[in-house]
Amino acid sequence: MADSPSHPTPSGGEPDALAHPGAPRWAKTLGIAAGAALLVALVLMHTLGGGMGGH
């Protein structure tokens, strides 16, 4: 039984798989901030008449 992990996980995967469940907090924060900045820039360009191809 040398192959069995010392701390089995509920999903049966690697024990280290649960230590990092997804993207780090700084990446999520940076993504949200970049998305918000892009949205504000698009809204400003549209309201000031400088973008969206004149539609």
C-alpha positions as CSV (number, residue, x, y, z in Angstrom):
1,M,0.0,0.0,0.0
2,A,2.9,2.4,-0.7
3,D,0.9,4.0,-3.5
4,S,-2.1,5.2,-1.4
5,P,-2.0,8.8,-0.2
6,S,-1.7,9.5,3.5
7,H,-4.7,11.9,3.4
8,P,-7.3,10.6,0.9
9,T,-9.4,13.2,-0.8
10,P,-13.2,13.0,-1.2
11,S,-12.8,13.1,-5.0
12,G,-10.1,10.5,-5.0
13,G,-7.6,12.8,-6.7
14,E,-4.3,14.1,-5.6
15,P,-4.1,15.6,-2.1
16,D,-2.4,18.7,-3.6
17,A,-5.3,19.2,-6.0
18,L,-7.5,20.8,-3.3
19,A,-4.7,23.1,-2.1
20,H,-5.1,25.4,-5.1
21,P,-8.8,25.4,-6.3
22,G,-8.6,27.7,-9.2
23,A,-7.0,31.0,-10.1
24,P,-5.2,33.0,-7.4
25,R,-7.0,36.0,-5.9
26,W,-4.6,38.5,-7.6
27,A,-5.5,37.1,-11.0
28,K,-9.3,37.4,-10.4
29,T,-8.9,40.9,-9.1
30,L,-6.8,42.0,-12.1
31,G,-9.3,40.4,-14.5
32,I,-12.2,42.2,-12.9
33,A,-10.4,45.5,-12.8
34,A,-9.3,45.2,-16.5
35,G,-12.9,44.3,-17.5
36,A,-14.3,47.2,-15.6
37,A,-11.8,49.6,-17.2
38,L,-12.6,48.3,-20.6
39,L,-16.3,48.7,-20.0
40,V,-15.9,52.3,-18.8
41,A,-13.7,53.1,-21.8
42,L,-16.2,51.7,-24.2
43,V,-19.1,53.6,-22.6
44,L,-17.1,56.8,-22.6
45,M,-16.2,56.4,-26.3
46,H,-19.8,55.7,-27.2
47,T,-21.3,58.6,-25.2
48,L,-18.7,61.1,-26.5
49,G,-19.3,60.0,-30.1
50,G,-15.8,58.7,-30.8
51,G,-16.5,55.0,-31.2
52,M,-18.7,52.2,-32.3
53,G,-18.5,53.1,-36.0
54,G,-21.1,55.9,-35.8
55,H,-24.0,53.6,-35.2
